Amino acid sequence: MKNKRINLYNWENRVTDLIDIPWPKVHAEIGTDQVNWLLKQPPERCQLVVDKLNERLTLVAEFYRDDALTDYYLRWAK
């Protein structure tokens, strides 16, 4: 399977090249349960990554296995 990417949260970082994820805002936007579930997954199933384009950053969940993606959608389908 090619990896499937789901954008979770976008923000701007104008201060430095240091990437600082605004976790309280991420938790408020997508939910603490979802963040915790994603962070507890083994890296061969899925990972959280940050994409950077100029000053715009995006927190992305990358899924590497079909069962992980299915599990995610069953838990947090929108």
Secondary structure, DSSP 4 states (H G I P E B T S, - for coil): -PPEEEEEEEEE--S-SS----HHHHHHHH-HHHHHHHHHS-TTTEEEEEEEETTEEEEEEEE-SHHHHHHHHHHH--
